Amino acid sequence: MTGMKVFLYPTPLHYRQIPELVYRINATALFGTDTFLSGYGRNADAYHFRSLRYVVGGAESIRAATRRLYLERFGLKLYEGYGVTEASPVLAVNTPMFNRDGSVGRLLPGIESRVEHVAGIEEGGRLLVRGPNIMAGYQRADNPGEIEAPPLGWHDTGDIVVIDRDGFVWISRPRQALRQHRREMVSLAGVEEMALDLWPDNPPAVLAAPDHRKGERIVMATTKPGATRAEVQAWMKSKGAAEYMAPAVVLVLETMPLLGRARPTTLN
């Protein structure tokens, strides 16, 4: 790793510019989300990524199609990782020696973990972590000057995970993306993931909106021109999804907001 050139790209520039920059500076490592990495891969020629040694994805699941794209076009293996701001930020990552596609790898050394049961979740549970990289606490606007420390040092990630016998972490779904709909638990991220393959160039956003009759309903937003609810329903049905998972409304937007979610300040 000594002398490794790292290019970290956190903002959405044109997908063609990033491969050209990787080529120009001879970057050896590239980090991004599945959405960004897929966009880079589709717009890059084979020579653009000739210098890359490591490509690491996070923030969302790496799709099989993205893994195939990088392996077949560039001969590169994608390594998925996982982190949260409160952990400075990395918690787990796959490596060339220890890697399982679909998992986010093993927890880093020094990080303790425990998995707590969540009602309605049959396998796995909510992940709590503790270690030297965990924040000192939150500082909230309604209590200035005071640090709200994690109970006994344990930070609740809010994510639903399974940790297998070899220590690999498998994220079932972010807890914030699970919603009760018609007495069933629906993964909003799961609905998004299905629609990604329907419109790979127009990734959707799925959320739960209040409904006066059913409590909540699923709404999907996309920049795909002419997208319809019937099209999404038919696609999801072909993938074996239950009828109640289909969005009740599909909104077509000119642009999709890509800003980060506001969060409390973390102090380390």
Secondary structure, DSSP 4 states (H G I P E B T S, - for coil): -TT--EEE--S---TTHHHHHHHHHT-SEEEE-HHHHHHHHHH--GGGGTT--EEEE-SSPPPHHHHHHHHHHH---EEEEEE-GGGSSEEEE--SSS--TTS--EEPTT-EEEEE--TT-SS-EEEEEESTTS-SEEE-TTSTT--BPPGGG-EEEEEEEEE-TT-BEEEEEEGGGEEEETTEEEEHHHHHHHHHHHSTTS--EEEEEEETTTEEEEEEEE--TT--HHHHHHHHHHTT--GGGS-SEEEE-SS---PPPP--EEE-
